[in-house]
Amino acid sequence: MVEAEAGEYLNVETSHDGDIVVIVDKPYKDTVERNGEKVIVDNIPIELNGKKLKYTPGRKATKLFVTAWGKEMDNWVGKKFQVTHKEIEAFGKEMTVIRPKLITEEKV
C-alpha cells in the first residue's frame, strides 16, 4: 500500500472555505490505513484552483452526492461543489472538516 502525502488530498490544509471543486475523473475504490486497520474508501479525482487532488468523502458527503447525482459515480464527472470548512466535535476533540455544498447548474 502506498502512503499518501497530505498535500495530494482535499482537506482543510489544501483548501479555503468557499473554494469551487470540479470532479475531473471517475471515482475509484482505494485501500487506506486508519487507526491501524485497512479500510476501503472512495477516492474522487478533483481539480481545485488548477491543482489535481483527490477527495475522499465521508458518509454525509457521499449521501449528499448520491441524492443529487445518483448512485452511478461515473456520472459525477464534471459536477461541481463548493468547499465549506465546518468546526465539529468528534472523538472528544474539536476539529475542522470539509463539508461540500452542491452547486446546481443554472438553466439559461
C-alpha positions, 0 to 999 in steps of 0.5 A, a space after each residue: 500500500 502506498 502512503 499518501 502525502 497530505 498535500 495530494 488530498 482535499 482537506 482543510 490544509 489544501 483548501 479555503 472555505 468557499 473554494 469551487 471543486 470540479 470532479 475531473 475523473 471517475 471515482 475509484 475504490 482505494 485501500 487506506 490505513 486508519 487507526 491501524 486497520 485497512 479500510 476501503 474508501 472512495 477516492 474522487 479525482 478533483 481539480 481545485 484552483 488548477 491543482 489535481 487532488 483527490 477527495 475522499 468523502 465521508 458518509 454525509 458527503 457521499 449521501 449528499 452526492 448520491 441524492 443529487 447525482 445518483 448512485 452511478 459515480 461515473 456520472 459525477 464527472 464534471 459536477 461541481 461543489 463548493 468547499 465549506 470548512 465546518 468546526 465539529 466535535 468528534 472523538 472528544 476533540 474539536 476539529 475542522 472538516 470539509 463539508 461540500 455544498 452542491 452547486 446546481 447548474 443554472 438553466 439559461 
